[in-house]
Amino acid sequence: MRELVNDASIDKINRPPGRLIGGNGGTLPEPTTDHSRLGRFLRGVHALTDGACEIVDVGLGERKCVERFIRVPWYIHREHYPNSRWVPPLLMDRRRYLDPDKNPLFEHATCRLWLARSGGRDVGRIAAIDDGDFEKFYGERVGYFGMFECPDNLAIAKELVQRACNWLRLRGGKRVIGPFDFSTHYETGVLVDTFDRDPGMGMPYNPPYYEKLLRGCGLEKVKDLWNWGYDLRKPIPERVVRIAERTRKRDRIRLRRLDFRNWEAEAMRTREVYNEAWQCNWGFVPVREKEYHHIAAELRTVLHPSLALIAEVDGRPVGIALTLMNVNPILRKLDGRLFPTGFLRLIWDLKIRRKVDSGRLLMLGVRSSHRRRGVDSLLFVETHSAAAKLGWWGGDIGWTLEDNNPVNRALAAMGATRVSTYRVFGREL
């Protein structure tokens, strides 16, 4: 399989008419005859400094424009804000995610995309999402913005955010929150601290100036999400071990690993717990069955079989703990391309060289009927033991809501430490 659009061809795609902002108020500057990488970079710097920007409306059915939308992060993290922390997503996954025919999310949500162009380059992007399930669950007309990428240019950021807000307002939205890709079930928030640390598996990474840009667009903090770190080389606190052992002996709890051979049925058991255990959390919207299958299929590829745990009482699932392998170092080497050789490199590093040495505890949840009975401690101790047997040094836990005091206290008691903060912003429409 080859890439739909290679890097050199992105700038050659015919773009639909857009709106020009900033600069001299005329047309975009004509490209020079210098087509070298340095020439393109210098033109981009000049245009960004001048403030000229064109906003391109992107429909999900426009494959070439969607491809350009997908590739904007490469400009931000490789040219505008070069860094070694960002993890390139797989292009194939992003195409599938933004395909309404392949992503069940679009059965209840509608979205619109915009690109920002400057100096003949795609330099920014944003998405607006109108989720009908959010309105049904909360009874409020709240829209999301997400997939935000932008150079350090407030004029461009304002135009992108305004496009998203205007579209949501026209659809009856009263408030906007974000960034989400495209809800709290996916990448959420803007990193606002600890930029010198690699992000956890499936967690976003962005330049430090994003918070400043979003505040400059009139957005204010709505909620902070805390990411936790854990060192497996430290012993589990004795109190946590005692609670886990007492729970194991006292209650009729069966703790087992998910059966990957019966994945669809097992995924639905985890969905039962997920939708109930998280239903009172801020921003949570219950996941439909078809969409959860879609999410679970993606997670399966990075779940280690010994770290996919479910707790049952009389055959009924009451708790889950799912830990992702940290394949970020491998994904960096792939640079978004799984084919023709990326797949072989992925298998080699995962199965042969076994390079994964850390993970992210993505979910640890217990039904309300079995909380404060030690089930969470039992799941944590078993996860700790299984990860240590794999030779892992530790990893990430989370995220958690800043005001979810019972969970945050429990994580601290288990030996976890806060390592980074992601912020969700919002404003009235």
N, C-alpha and C positions, 0 to 999 in steps of 0.2 A: 504494500500500500504506500502511495506517495502522498505528500502534503497537497492539500487543495490549492493553496497559494503560498509560494515561497517568499522569503523576505524581500527579494529584489522586486517582486511584482506588485507588492502592496500599493506603492505610490502610483502605479500605472493604472489602477482600477478607476474607471469613470465614476465619479461621485455624483450623487443627486444634488440639486441646488441647496444651498444652506444660507444661513444668515451671517453676515459679517459684522463683527463688533470690534470696537477699539480702533487703534491705528489712525489713519487719516480719514476713515469713513468711506473710502472708495473700494476698489476691488482688491483682491489678494495680490501680493506682489508676484510677478511672473518668475518662474524658476530660472536660475542662471544656467549657463552651459556646463558648470562644474558639477558632474554627477558623482564625484568621488564621495566616500564616507565622510571625509573631513568637510567637503563642500556642503553636504546635506546638513551636517551638524552645525556649521556656522550659519547657514540660512535659518535653521530652527532657532538658534540663540537670538539672532537679530529679530525674528518675528515675535518671539516670546517677550523680548525686551520692549518691542514696539507696542505690544498688546493686541496685535491683529489676531482675530480668531474667527473661524467659520464653524457653525454648529450644523451637523448633518443628522437628520432624522433617519433612524435605521429601523426598518421593519424586520420582524423575525424571519420572514420569507425571503429576504434579500441575502442570499448565501455569501456573496462576496463582501458585502458591507458587514455582515455579522462576523466574518472571518477577520476583518480589520478591527472590529470591536474587541474580539477575543485577544488580539495581539498587542493592544495598547500597553499592558503591563511591561512588556519587553522594552518599550521605549522608556518608561518611567524608571525601571530598575537597572537598566543596562546603560542608558545614556544620560538621562536627566539627573537621576540620583543613583549613581553606580554603587552597588553594595553586594556583599556576599551572603547576606541573610535570607533574601527573598528566595522562595522555592517556586520555580516555574510549574504551572499546572500542565497536565497532559492536554494537548490540543484536541485530541480525539474525545476526551471526556467533556471539555468545554463545548465542543460542537454538539455533542449529544444533549448536554444540559440545556442548551439554548434552542433545541429543536422541539417545537410543540408536538410533533408526531411521536417523539421518543421519551419525553419527560411528562409524567402524569400530573405534575404540579399545575400544568396549564389547563387542566380540567376544571380548576376552581380559581385560577389566577390569570390576570391579563397584565402584560408588561409592554413597555416601550423603551427603546434604546436610543441614545444619542452619542455621537462622536464629536470631539472638538479637534479642528485642524488648524495648524499654524505653520507657516513656512513650507507648505506642501507636505506636511507630516501629520499623521494622526497622533495627537499629543494628550488627549484626555477622553474620558467617557463617563457615562452614568446611565443607570436604569431606573425606571419608575415601575412599581408593582402595585396593582390593585387586587388584593386577595379577598375573594368573597367569603372564604371560611373564617377569616378574622372578624368580619362584620357579623357573621352568624354567631360566633362564639362570644364576642364581647358586646355586640349591639352598638358598635361605634364605627363611623366611617373614617378609618385611619389607613393611610397608604404608606408604602415603604419607598425609600430610595436605596440603591445598592450598586455594587460593582463600580464604585467610585474610584477613578484614577485621574490624577491631575498634576500638571507641573506646578511649581511654586509661583502661581500667578493668580491673584485674587479675582481679576476680571474674568478669566476663563472659568474659575470655580463658580463664580456667581451666575454666569450664564448657564452652566450645566445644571446647577441646583434649581435655578428658576424654571428651566424647561421641565424638569421633573415635577416641580410643585404645580406649575400651570396645568400640566396634563392631569395630575391627580385632582386638582380643584375642579376642572371641567367634568370629571367623572363623579363629582359629589363628595370628594374627600374634604374632611374638616381639619385634619392634622396629618403631618408626615413624620415618620421616624426612620432611623437607619444609621449606618448602612447595614443592609442584610443582603445575602445572596441566596435566595429571595425571601427567606424567613429565618426565624431563630433556629430552625433545624439544620441550617447550613452556616457558612462562614458569617460571623456577626461582629460588628463593632469596628472601631478604629483603634489601633495600638497607640497609646499616649505616653508610654514610658518603656524603659528597658530595651532600647533599640540595639544594644550591643549583644543581645542574646538571640539565638536561633529560635524561631517560632515552633510551637508544638505541631505535631502532625494534624493537618486539617485546620490550622489556625492561620489567620491572615498576618501579613507583615506589610507595613507601609512606611513611607518617609515621615520623619518627625513633624513636618510642617502641615500635615493633613488636619490636625486639630485646629490649628490657626486658621486655615482656609475655611473650614466648616463654621467656625465661630464668626468669621468675617462675612459669611453668607446669612447670618441671622439665626443660625441653629444654636441651640443650647443643650447642655447635658440633660439627658433623660435618665440614664442608668449606667452604672459601671459594672463590668463583668470582670471577675478575678480569675486569673490563671495561676495555678499552684504548681510547685515543683516538689519532687520527692526523690530522696536518695535511698536506694535499696541497700546500700552498704551500712546504713544505720539500722539497729535492731528495732522491731516494732515495740512501741510502749507496752509494758507488761499489763497495764489495765485493759488495753484493747484485746490482748491475747486472752486474758481471763474471761472477758465478756463473750468473746467468740466461742471459747471452749464450753462455757456454761450454756450458751445458746444451742450449740451442737448436741449437747447431752440432754437438755431439758425439753426442747421442742421437737416436733415431728418434721423437722426440716431436712429435706434432701437437697444436697448441693451437688450439681453435676455440670459437666461441660456440654455446650450445644452440640448436637449431632449434625455435622456439616453434610452428611449424606441425605438428611431429611430437612434441607435448609428452609424451604418455603414454610413448612409447618412450624419450625423452630422460630423463624423470624416473626410469625404471627403471635407466638407466645411472648416474645420480647415486646412486641407492640402493645399487648394488653397491659403490661407493667408500665411501659413508657407513657402511654396516654393517660393512665391513672396517676402515676407517681408524680408527673410533672404538670398536671392540669391546673394547679393553683399558682404556678410560677409565672412571674411577669412575662408577657409577650408570647407565652406558649399557646399554640393552636393545635388541637388534636390532629394527628396525621391519618389521612385516609388509607385504607388497606392497599390500594394499588400504588400510591406514592411511597408508602413504607416499604413495599417490596422493592421498589426502584432504589430507595436509599440503602436498604439492606444488601442488595446485590453489589452496590459500590463498596460498602463496608467489608463485605466478605473477603475481598481480595487483600485487605490489609489487617484483618483480624487473625491473631494467632489462635489456633484451635484450643490451646491450653489456657487461654485468657479470655474465653467467651463463656461466662458462667451464668447459671440460672439457679435460683433457689425456689423450691417447690414445697408445698404442704398438701398432702393428700392428692398429689398430681396437679395442683393448681399453682401456676407461677406467682410468686409473691415478691421476688427481687431479681435484679440483673446487675451484672458488672461486665462491661465490654471494654477491652483494651486494644488499641490500635498499635501495630508495629510502626515505629518511626522510620519510614522509608524516605524521609526528606533528603538525606545525603545522596541517595540513589537517584531521586527525581531531579536533583540539581544537575547531575551528569547527563541525564536524558534530554534536558532543555526542552521539554514539551513534546518530544518525538518518541513514540513507542515503536515505530517502524521506520526503516527496515531492521535496524540493529538494536534499538532500545529495548525491545521485549527480551531479547537474548541476554542483554546486560542485566536487566531486572531479575530474570530467573537465576542468572549466575550469582549475583550478589545476595539474593534471598535464600536460595537452596544450596548452592555449592560453597561459596565463601562465608555465608551466614554473617553478613556484615551488620545486621540490625542488632543494636545493643541497648536500645531504650524504647519507650513507648509513651502512649497517652491514654490514661484512663478516661475514656469518653463518656461513659454512662455508669453510674452507680446509683440505682434507685430502688425504693421499696414501696410497695402499696401502703396506703394509709392504715389499713387494718393490721399491719405487722410492723409498724414503726415503733421505735423505742423498745424493741425486744431483742436487739443485738444482731439482727439479720445483716445490717450494714457492716458491722464489725467482722462478722463471719465471711462475707464476700470480700472485704478488704484484706483480711489475713490470708485467704486462699489466693487472691490475686498477687499479693506480695510474695508468697511462697513460690507460686508458679513462675513469676517473672525472675526471681532470684535463681531458680533452677536453670533458666535459659541463659544465665550469665549476664543479664542486663544490669546496668549500673543504676537505673532509675528512669526519670522522665517527667511528664506533665500530668496534671489532673485538672479537669475542668473543661469549660469554665463554670463558675458559680456566680450567682447574683450577689452584689455587694451587701444587700440587706437580707439575705437568706441566712440569718444568724445561726439556726440549728445546724445547717450543713457546714457553714464556715467554721463553727466551733468544733464540730466533729473532725473535720480535716486537720485542723490544728492539733487536736488531741491525738490524731493518728501519726503525727510527725511531719505533716506537709507544711510548706512555707509559701507565702505569696511571692510570685516572681514577676508578674506583669499585669497590666490593666488594659482592658479594651473598653471603649466608651461608645454608647449609643446616643445619638443626638436627635433632636426633634424641634418642631415649631408648629404654630397654628397656620392653617392655610386661609 
